[in-house]
Amino acid sequence: MSILIKIREHQNLSQSEKLIQEYILKNSREFLTLGVRDIALKTYTSPSTVVSFCKKIDPKGFIQLKLKLATEIDSYKNIKDVILDNSIIVQDDSFLDVVDKISAISIQSTEETRLLLD
């Protein structure tokens, strides 16, 4: 299973863990270059919370999570980071905005399905 999808879909997180989750999804390449303390500083959390979050995603912890993420990013260089974003349709969206968002969601769903099959 895609590690990024696993991170995005993980439930029952504390507020601090959600900050780490969001940071990784928005800054996955930068995450790979940082240590536990750096991530804690950037997410206004503690190093122990970073480690705890990583163990929830991968029981082997921080280093293993970074390795899996690096491998995945390398394998899917051609996939835009947009696939990790959820397109939210709001009441003020124009008809064209809704069509564009639904198209993006459809493409995202197809890509994620392909990632899950690997």
C-alpha positions as CSV (number, residue, x, y, z in Angstrom):
1,M,0.0,0.0,0.0
2,S,1.2,3.5,-0.7
3,I,2.7,5.0,2.4
4,L,1.4,8.5,1.5
5,I,-2.1,7.1,1.2
6,K,-1.7,5.3,4.5
7,I,-0.5,8.5,6.1
8,R,-3.4,10.5,4.6
9,E,-6.1,7.9,5.5
10,H,-4.9,7.2,9.1
11,Q,-7.6,7.9,11.6
12,N,-7.8,8.5,15.4
13,L,-5.0,10.9,15.6
14,S,-4.4,13.5,18.3
15,Q,-4.3,17.2,17.3
16,S,-0.5,17.1,17.4
17,E,-0.4,14.0,15.3
18,K,-2.7,15.6,12.7
19,L,-0.2,18.5,12.4
20,I,2.5,16.0,11.7
21,Q,0.3,14.1,9.2
22,E,-0.5,17.4,7.4
23,Y,3.1,18.5,7.3
24,I,4.3,15.2,5.8
25,L,1.5,15.2,3.1
26,K,2.3,18.8,2.2
27,N,6.1,18.6,2.5
28,S,7.0,15.0,1.8
29,R,10.3,15.7,0.1
30,E,11.4,18.1,2.8
31,F,10.4,15.6,5.5
32,L,13.0,13.2,4.1
33,T,15.8,15.7,4.8
34,L,14.8,16.4,8.4
35,G,15.4,14.8,11.8
36,V,12.8,14.1,14.5
37,R,13.6,17.4,16.3
38,D,13.4,19.5,13.1
39,I,10.0,18.0,12.3
40,A,8.8,18.6,15.9
41,L,9.9,22.3,15.6
42,K,8.2,22.8,12.2
43,T,4.9,21.2,13.5
44,Y,5.0,22.7,16.9
45,T,4.9,19.3,18.5
46,S,7.4,17.2,20.5
47,P,10.0,14.8,19.2
48,S,8.2,12.0,21.1
49,T,4.9,12.8,19.3
50,V,6.8,12.6,15.9
51,V,8.2,9.2,16.8
52,S,4.8,8.0,18.1
53,F,3.0,9.2,14.9
54,C,5.6,7.4,12.8
55,K,5.1,4.2,14.7
56,K,1.4,4.4,14.1
57,I,2.1,4.5,10.4
58,D,4.9,2.0,10.4
59,P,5.6,-0.1,13.5
60,K,9.4,0.0,12.8
61,G,9.3,3.8,13.3
62,F,10.8,7.0,12.0
63,I,13.7,5.7,9.9
64,Q,11.7,3.0,8.2
65,L,8.9,5.4,7.4
66,K,11.4,7.8,5.8
67,L,12.9,4.9,3.8
68,K,9.5,3.8,2.5
69,L,8.5,7.4,1.7
70,A,11.8,8.0,-0.2
71,T,11.3,4.8,-2.2
72,E,7.7,5.8,-3.0
73,I,8.6,9.3,-4.0
74,D,11.4,8.0,-6.2
75,S,9.1,5.4,-7.8
76,Y,6.4,7.9,-8.6
77,K,8.3,11.0,-9.7
78,N,5.9,11.6,-12.5
79,I,2.8,11.8,-10.3
80,K,2.0,15.3,-9.3
81,D,1.8,16.1,-5.6
82,V,-1.8,17.2,-6.3
83,I,-2.9,13.6,-6.0
84,L,-2.6,13.9,-2.3
85,D,-4.9,16.9,-2.0
86,N,-8.6,16.4,-1.6
87,S,-10.7,18.7,-3.8
88,I,-13.5,20.2,-1.7
89,I,-16.6,21.4,-3.5
90,V,-18.1,24.4,-1.8
91,Q,-21.4,26.1,-2.4
92,D,-19.7,29.2,-4.1
93,D,-18.0,27.1,-6.8
94,S,-19.0,27.8,-10.3
95,F,-20.3,25.0,-12.6
96,L,-16.9,24.8,-14.2
97,D,-15.1,24.6,-10.9
98,V,-17.3,21.7,-9.8
99,V,-16.6,19.9,-13.1
100,D,-12.9,20.5,-12.7
101,K,-12.9,19.2,-9.1
102,I,-14.9,16.1,-10.0
103,S,-12.5,15.4,-12.8
104,A,-9.6,15.8,-10.5
105,I,-11.2,13.5,-7.9
106,S,-11.8,10.9,-10.6
107,I,-8.2,11.0,-11.8
108,Q,-6.9,10.9,-8.2
109,S,-9.1,7.9,-7.4
110,T,-7.7,6.1,-10.5
111,E,-4.1,6.9,-9.6
112,E,-4.6,5.8,-6.0
113,T,-6.1,2.6,-7.1
114,R,-3.1,1.9,-9.3
115,L,-0.8,2.7,-6.3
116,L,-2.6,0.3,-4.1
117,L,-2.2,-2.5,-6.7
118,D,1.6,-2.1,-6.7
